Amino acid sequence: MTGSGWTYLLFSGALVAVFVGIVAYYYCRRRRERVEAPKYRMLEDDSEPRRPGKGR
């Protein structure tokens, strides 16, 4: 393999490692509740209905 081939291989491996690290960090069990909470919060009913002409 030439120098450019090794460089390409190492760079690709580094990108894969970074991607796997980000996914592992994001989906860690400790973080799962905090990450998933907004999804369920959108489905909850609002406490008071909006009135026309008041804000957006």
N, C-alpha and C positions, 0 to 999 in steps of 0.2 A: 504494500500500500504506500502511496506517496504521502507527502506531508499534508497536502490539501485534503486527501481522503481521511487521514487521521483527524484533522481539524474538524471536518464535517461530522465525523462519527462522534467525537467528543462533544461538540456543540449540540448535536441532536440528543445525545444522552443527557446532557445538562438540562436541556429544555424539558425532556420527559421527567427528569427528577424534580424539577421545579413544579411542573404541573401536578405530579403525584403528591408532592408536599402540600400544595395549596388545597387540593381536594381532601387530603387527610386532615389538615388543620380545620377546614370548614365543616366537615362532617364528623368531627370528634364528638364522642358521646357527651362530654361536658358542655359543649356549645349547642347541641341539637335543640334543646328547649328554646334558647334565645333566638336561634335562627328560624325556627318554625313558628314562633309566637305571632309574628305579624300576619302570617297566612290565616291563622284562626281568628285573629282580631278583626280582620276584614269581614268575616262572616257574622259577627255579633251584631245585634240590633243596637241602634243608637238610643241613648237614654232619653233624648227629647227630639221630637220631629222638627225639621227645619221650617221656618216661616218664610213665605215669599217676601222678597225684598230685603232680607236680612243677610248680608254677606253672600258668599258664593256657595 
